């Protein structure tokens, strides 16, 4: 049996900031990091500004400092949640809905910002580990994997087989160093499939490596916005109870549906713009190809036409530089064509 719930990406920007719901975040992090985790508080920073309220309703600052409702999709570019967990470590959540060329740079920037904000001017660099949890709703060219991890644990010697741990210990009463370099996680919910689903699509299916089995239940929730009664991952049944769609007030349900609708509209607008851009590119390519016969486009045999143009230019006595200018080929490419056709 499944219980439909509010999508996790919507909840994490609003509902999960409530201390009463920290057990859900704690369970999610416990299964992902494979160690007991307790969320202590939600933190605010330049990348994760406090959400003002109007008549008790959470809003996000918009243009000129004015408040706007949370269902405005402008939120998609901000750091979605920053939380302090055990030992003053930090967990930051970033949810990305659409493809963006500088996504990795954005991840690095937000993570570095979470590190920098820990240190006051003139104080020791008492840096706590930051966990960067990124949930992406586009594939990043991954084929099968849906949970990726990256971290730096040590420096390795170039000349000798030696390592220096990327850790430190500022406590004179303890000899236990602790890792301080950020750890990164990339979760791709759309890539997730149960083993049964994979077997149906691929008769040669090879079972995945046994890793983070409990966290797979959380990825299922991310993808399907539903909690199965048999799930046992920490915090997951609390999510099924507290994020239950059927328990939302009419106003909460309306806000939630408005947010989903706004996101669907933005997605449609982006896809429409992409399709129009592709169509415009094809038309311009054909026109340009007809005008000069050589510009990039979708005409079949474009490279052959360029080769013919090189030969014609050579027969007309044009220099290689001139041929290169109107064919947009490199000098090396032109020389190669002329040699292949016995003209050099």
N, C-alpha and C positions, 0 to 999 in steps of 0.2 A: 504494500500500500504506500502511496506517495501523498505528501502534503505539499500543495503549491505554496511557495513563499515569495516574499519580495525579493527581487534580484539583489544579489550580494553587492554589486557595484553601486546600486542606488542606496542600499542600507548603509554602506561604509561611509558615505558622505554625510549622513544625517543620523539615522537611528543608532548606529553602533558607536557614536560619540557619547551616548548616554552611559553613565557609569553602571547603570542597572543591566546593561547588555555587554559589559566587558568580558563576561564568561564566553561569549560567542567568539570574540576576537582572540581570547586566550586559547581557546580550543583550536582554532584555525592555526595559530602560530605554533602551538605545541606539536601538532602533527607535521607541519611543514619543517620546523627546525629539529624535530625529533628529540626534544628535551622539554621538561615541564616549563611552561611560560605563563606568567600572570601579568596581565596588562594593569599598570598602576594608574596611569592617567593619559588623557589625550593632550598633546602639547600643541602650542601655536608657534608659528614662525613666519618669516617673510614669505616662504613658499606655501604655508598652510595657515592662512589668516583666520582669526576668530570669526565665527559666523554671527552677525548681529541678528536681532529678532524684532519683528513687528507684530504686536498683539500675540506674542507667544509663538509666532511662526518663524522658523529659521529662514534667513535670507542670505544672499551673497552680494558683496559690494559690487556695484556695476559702475558705469561711466560717471565721472564727476562725483564719485562718492555716494551716489544714490543706491538704494537697496533694490534688489531684484529677486524674484522668486527663485527657489532652488531648481525649478524645472527648466530654467534657462540653460541651454546647452553650453553656454560660455564656460561652465565649470570644467569642461573636459580637458582644459590645458593646465589646470592647477594641481598642486600636490593634494591628494585626496584625504590623507590622514597621516598624522605623525603621533606615535604613542611611546610612552616610556614603559619599559617592561622591567623584569628583574635585574638587579645589579646596575640599575640606571642605564641599561642598554636601550637603544632606540630602534623602533620598527617604523619604517615609512611605507606607505602604500601609494602606488601610482597606477591609475587605470587609463588605458589608451584605447580609444574606440576606432580611430581611423589611422591610416598609414601616414607617417610623417618622416621626412628625410632625416631629421635630426633627433629622432626618438632616443637613440643611445646617448647622445650628448645631453639630452634633457635628464635622463636617468642619472648620469654621472654628476651633473650640476646639482640636482636635488640631493643626492647622497653627500656630495662634498659640503653642501650648505648645512646639512644635518650634523656633519662633523665640526665644521667651523663654529657653529652656534654653541657648541659645548664649552668653548674656551674663552674666558674673559681676558681682556688686555692685561698683560703683566703677570698672569697666572701660569702655573705649570700646564703643560699639555696633557692634562688628565682626560684623555679621549676614551670614550666608551664605544664598543662595537655598534655599528649601524647595520641593520638588516634592511635591504632595499627589496621590497616585494612589488613586482610589476605584473599587472594583469593586462594582457594585450588581446584585443578582439580582432586583430588581423594577424596573419600567420607568420610574418617575418621569414618566409621561405622555408619554414620547418615542414618536413613531410609527415613524420609519425610522432615525434616526441612532443610532449605537452607541458613538461616541467623541466626547466633548465636551471643550473646553478653555477655560479662563478665566484671565486674568492682567491686571495693571495695569502698564503700561510707562511711563506719563508723566502729568504733570499738565498740563491744557490751560487756557490763559488764558480767562477769562470775557469780558473786554472787548477783548483784543487777541489776534491770532493768534500766540501764543507757547506754547511747551511747556517743561516742566522734566522731564528724565528721572528716573524713579524708580530711581536708581542711585547708587552712591557708590564712592569709591576712597580707602582708608586707607593705601595704599602710596606713600610719597614717591618711590620709584624707578620708578613707573609712572604713565603718563598715561591709562591705559585704565580708565574706570569700568565697573562691572559691575552688572547688574540684581540687585536684592535682594528685590523683592516676590515673594511666593510665586506659583507657577503651579499651577493646579488641573486635574486630569483626571478625567472621569467616564466609566467604561467600562461599557456595558450589554451583556454577552455574549448575552443572550437575544434582543436585537434584531438580532444579526448574521446575515446571510444572504449566501451567495455570489451572484454575479451570475446564475449559472445557476438557483439556487433562486428568486431574485426574478423572473426571466423566466417561470418556470413558473407562478407565482402571479399575475403581472400582465403581460398582453400589451402594455400601454402603458409598460412599464418603461423608465426613463431611467437609463443608467449613472451610478453615483455619481461624485463629483468625485475625480480622481486625487490622493489624499493618503494618506500613510502606508501605501503598498501593502504593504510588508513587515510592518508592524504588524498588518495584517489577518490574517496567518498566526498571530500570537500570540492574536488575539481568537478565531480558530477553535479554537485549543487551549483557551482558557478555556471556551468553550462546549461543546466535544465531548470534552475530556480525551483527545485523540488527536493524534499528530503524523504528518503525511504525509511520505513519503520524499522527495517533490519540494520540500518547504519549504526555503527558503534564508535565512530571517531569522536574524540573529545570535543564537546561544545556543539556538536552537530544537531543533536535532538533539541538543545536549547534554541538553536536557530530555527528549527522546525516549529517550535512553540511560539517564540517571540516575534518571528517574522512571518507568521501565518497570514496569508492574504485574506482569509475569511474573517479574521479578527480586526481588520482595519475599519476605522470609522468611515462613513461615506466621504468626508472631506479628505481623509488620508488617502483613500482609494482614488479619489478624483485627482489629487496632486500627483500620485504615483502614475496614473494613466497619462496625465498631461506630460510628465517627464518622458515617459516612453514614447509618446507621440512626437514630442519635440525632437527626440533623438532619431526617430524614424524619418522625420522630415529632413533633418540635417544629412542623414545618410543618403536619402534619395537625391538631395540637391548635389551632393558631392559626386554621386554616381552619374547623374545627368550631366554635370559639368565635364566629367571625364569622357563620357560618350560623345558629347558635342566637340570636345577638344580633339578626340580621335577622328571624328568625321571631318572636322575642319582641316586637320592635318592631311587627311587623304586627298581632299579636294585641292588644297594648296599644293600638295606634292604633284598631283596630276597636271595642274596648270603650269607649275614651274617646270615640270619635265617637258611639257609641250613647247614652252617658250625657249628653253635653252637645251633641251634634250639630255641634260646631264645631272641636273640637281637631284638631291635625294628625293625619293618618293616611293610609291608602291608599284610602279610600272615593272612588269616582268622583263628581265633581261637588262636591268639598269647597268650592271657592271659590264655587260657585253657592249652596251652603247658607249660607255666611257672608253672601252678599249678601241672601238672603231673611231671615236673622236680623237684619240691619241694618234692613231695611224693617219687619219686625215690631216691633222695638224702638222704631223711630221712631213707628209708629202707636200704640204703647202709651204714648207720651209719655216714654220714657226719654231722658236726656241723652246727648249724644255721648260723654262720658267713660264713662258706664255701659255704653253699647253697645261702646265700645272695650275695656272690661275683660272682658266675657264673650265677645267675638268674637276678641280678640287681634289686632285690626286697628288701624292707626294712625288718628289723627284725620283725617289727609289722605285716607286710603283711604275712611273712612266718608263724609266730605263728598263725595268723588268719586262714590260709589255713590248717595248721595241726590240729587245733581245729575243724574246720568245717568237717574234714575227720576222726575225732575220733582218731587222732594219738597223742593227748596231753590231 
